[in-house]
Amino acid sequence: MNDHIQNLIQTSTYRSLSSHEEKVILEYLKSIPEVEAYEVIKSMVEQKSQITIAIAKKVLHTRDYVTRLFNYGVVKSNAQSIKLWLEFAIPKLGFKSVVKLIEDLNDESNRLLEKAVYWLPLFISENEKRSWSLLEKLREKVKCSSI
C-alpha cells in the first residue's frame, strides 16, 4: 500500500473524504486480491474510519469475507452503528444468516440482540412472513433476557 492511500485512510478517521479521495481508496482496494482488501478494511474498522462500511459494500463479495468482517465489526458496534452493519450484511448474506450470526455473537457485554431488534424491521418487507416470525422470536429472547 502506498503512502498516499495510507494517508487517505488515516484522514478518514477524523474527517469525511471527498468523493475523489474515496474513489482512490476504492480503486486501490479493487485492484488487489480480496484477502488483502479484507485485511485493509479490517484495519479501517480498527482505526474507526468513517468510510469503512461504504467501501466494504463495494469491495467484499465473497461470503466468507463478508461474514468475517460483519462478525468483527458488529461486536464493536453501538446502538446506532449496528444499523450500518446490518445494511452491509443482510443484502450479501441474507436476513436469516445475519440473525443467526447476531444470536451467536450476542452476550451480556455487547447486547447485540437488543440493538439489532430495533433496526431489523427496516430490512423486512411486509410479505416476508418467515422473517417477521424470526424477528418475533428474537424479541421474545430479548424480553426473557432482560427479566
Steps between C-alpha positions, in 0.01 A plus 500: 500500500648833405530799732223695325244224564623460858464877558149505356393214726652679798324823402165315480515438874445865585326655199287405204685443177412660169348271239831509312694394809256215569528392137880478529468264798225301330698455178803388699299244698336366185842460337637265767388146592191485722696346788730806507207739461331327794807558718514871405128543566532320834774742602272786393239366745766496773595860418133602496510630145177674401486330160566136591155351443433695179831375361446144624163482322673569169811287550412186695295247308602160636260371766791404726655849503162671541423272795842552660481878468143509630594284800800718569322834462159431648638406842663843516181676391280724708122537484532739203780344297350151508253622237791559259633150565155354432477701174836355401433136585131429435510557120814287471423220748123501541278594793493156663879457483565842652253433782677169572838677511362761741355231724834317505695818581252642753604511865452716808787732411393590144119449517482462123150354499357802677668738255411295193132446585445875475637524143409164347140593405647746246639204306181293473231558240137452605452163331809329646317296761801286592714804573226662710462174692874487557496860623220418747707213641792740544278751678391223740863410568578864576204523738599178677861605539411840645285350776 
